[in-house]
């Protein structure tokens, strides 16, 4: 898969078969759309092209108060798409100027002018252009003018995708990790840089990797204790462990933090990137009556994690 980040340096695609979308999560429903894209490209002996946007369009055109939490960061989405079998990924910078293109400008200057599509694979509910004036019918009316074919993504698949994306976000926020992973088709993961903490965990016999919080727009699971795998950059495999997300009420914490305790691992990984794969929710965050009670519960958490986690990360 070739990745293109500038519209000014795009190659001349061979009979480009194009779809457009954010594809946040790159979940099982998205993969069916990508399968349709690849099939159309094969049919016309063309190249499959996925156009996506960064930052997310809603972060530009919506009120900042609403915010947005994404299942994947851009770099995560790119890595997931590498295995999808598409030929080209084009990451379009989504700016206010781009958002203000009229529907006509979007088709003529952007889609046709930049990509010269042979085929567009688009959902019936696809909207584009200033005030979202453009739609599937708008594209259909211009097929003869611009010489592209128009293929519709089935309505039932689009509706399932919307439901899946919403369900995944809700599942992650409400501790239904197995449901989220089933819908994703892979183990939910996030990355962070290991930073220095107050090192209380080390004194308790459970040294933790404190992660710099993920990007503001990255969704992470709700507060609680989880069974996880985690892999520091530079290491050849992920290690089993347990993770705490929350405010650490037993030690008087006031900021939300992410801490990971890796089993059978003892190395200095400060300033390294750590990728965390979340498999199971164990319990809610609790304020214990002192550190001894906390340590006793951590023993239980570790045993429960070892009981639930396989010996190696699934699909690895």
C-alpha positions, -999 to 999 in steps of 0.1 A, spaced: 0 0 0 14 34 -10 6 63 13 2 98 -1 0 129 21 1 157 -5 -24 163 -32 3 180 -52 24 149 -56 -2 123 -64 8 98 -91 -12 91 -122 -34 62 -110 -43 34 -134 -81 34 -138 -85 46 -102 -113 29 -82 -120 52 -53 -139 53 -20 -139 80 6 -143 79 43 -127 82 77 -127 44 84 -122 50 121 -117 16 137 -110 -2 104 -135 -27 118 -151 -58 103 -178 -37 85 -152 -14 70 -133 -44 56 -164 -55 36 -164 -21 20 -127 -24 12 -134 -59 -2 -159 -43 -26 -133 -16 -35 -107 -43 -43 -132 -63 -63 -142 -33 -85 -105 -25 -91 -98 -61 -101 -129 -60 -124 -115 -30 -144 -78 -39 -140 -74 -7 -120 -59 5 -88 -79 7 -55 -76 41 -38 -89 50 -3 -93 87 4 -93 96 41 -90 129 60 -69 142 88 -78 157 112 -113 142 114 -138 165 96 -160 169 126 -131 184 146 -130 212 120 -166 219 112 -182 211 146 -181 230 179 -150 222 199 -173 218 229 -187 186 213 -152 171 210 -145 138 193 -130 105 204 -116 83 178 -110 45 180 -77 49 161 -51 77 157 -41 83 122 -9 63 125 -29 33 140 -54 36 111 -26 35 86 -10 4 101 -44 -14 101 -51 -4 65 -17 -18 54 -31 -53 57 -63 -45 38 -50 -52 3 -57 -17 -11 -32 -1 -35 -32 35 -23 -41 55 8 -44 92 3 -45 113 35 -61 146 27 -55 175 51 -89 186 62 -89 224 66 -116 251 68 -107 260 32 -113 224 21 -145 223 41 -158 253 23 -154 238 -12 -188 238 -29 -202 204 -39 -193 213 -76 -158 223 -66 -154 191 -46 -163 170 -76 -146 190 -104 -114 202 -87 -109 176 -60 -123 142 -71 -120 145 -109 -92 171 -111 -69 153 -87 -78 116 -91 -94 112 -125 -115 83 -112 -126 54 -133 -151 43 -106 -164 58 -74 -176 34 -47 -198 55 -25 -226 50 0 -261 63 -7 -258 86 24 -224 101 14 -224 139 18 -198 164 8 -191 200 0 -200 232 19 -231 227 40 -230 190 29 -249 199 -3 -234 171 -24 -248 135 -22 -250 103 -42 -276 117 -66 -253 147 -72 -225 124 -83 -249 103 -104 -260 133 -124 -224 140 -134 -213 105 -144 -216 112 -182 -201 147 -178 -170 135 -160 -168 99 -174 -167 79 -142 -187 49 -131 -207 51 -98 -211 20 -76 -233 21 -45 -222 6 -12 -252 -15 0 -274 3 25 -275 -26 49 -237 -25 51 -235 12 57 -261 10 85 -242 -19 100 -210 1 99 -225 31 117 -240 8 143 -207 -10 147 -186 22 152 -210 35 178 -212 1 196 -174 -1 196 -170 33 212 -198 26 238 -183 -9 245 -149 5 252 -162 33 275 -184 9 294 -159 -19 299 -174 -44 273 -140 -52 259 -148 -86 244 -177 -70 225 -155 -42 212 -128 -66 201 -153 -89 183 -167 -60 164 -132 -47 155 -120 -80 144 -87 -74 163 -76 -66 198 -81 -29 207 -48 -12 213 -33 22 220 2 35 224 19 59 249 53 70 260 66 56 293 72 86 317 84 89 352 57 86 379 59 86 417 72 50 417 47 39 444 41 7 425 77 -3 427 77 -1 465 46 -23 466 62 -50 445 43 -40 413 64 -16 393 43 1 367 50 18 333 32 52 336 20 62 301 18 98 289 -18 102 281 -28 93 245 -37 122 222 -68 142 232 -89 128 204 -80 91 211 -106 71 229 -94 49 256 -115 25 278 -133 37 309 -117 38 343 -109 4 359 -85 -25 360 -78 -46 329 -59 -77 318 -36 -67 289 -7 -75 267 19 -47 263 49 -45 240 77 -19 245 92 -6 212 124 -26 205 112 -58 221 102 -87 199 70 -97 216 42 -84 239 41 -94 276 12 -102 297 2 -77 323 -25 -57 340 -35 -20 335 -51 6 357 -69 36 342 -81 62 367 -73 85 395 -56 62 420 -79 72 449 -60 50 475 -29 72 472 -47 105 468 -44 109 431 -60 138 414 -52 133 377 -64 105 354 -34 82 346 -27 50 327 -4 25 345 7 -9 332 24 -37 352 41 -62 330 45 -97 343 79 -115 340 95 -83 328 122 -61 345 138 -36 323 142 2 321 117 13 294 115 50 303 109 72 272 101 42 251 68 38 233 45 11 248 17 -5 228 -11 -18 250 -35 -45 238 -67 -46 260 -83 -80 263 -104 -81 295 -120 -59 321 -113 -71 356 -130 -46 380 -138 -11 389 -114 14 404 -118 13 442 -104 34 471 -89 9 496 -84 14 533 -46 16 531 -18 2 509 -18 -33 524 -54 -38 512 -44 -24 478 -15 -49 475 -37 -78 485 -62 -68 457 -33 -65 432 -23 -101 440 -59 -111 431 -58 -89 400 -26 -106 388 -40 -141 393 -72 -132 375 -52 -117 346 -31 -148 343 -62 -169 343 -79 -149 316 -50 -141 293 -37 -167 268 0 -174 267 5 -152 237 -15 -123 221 -42 -136 198 -36 -131 160 1 -126 166 
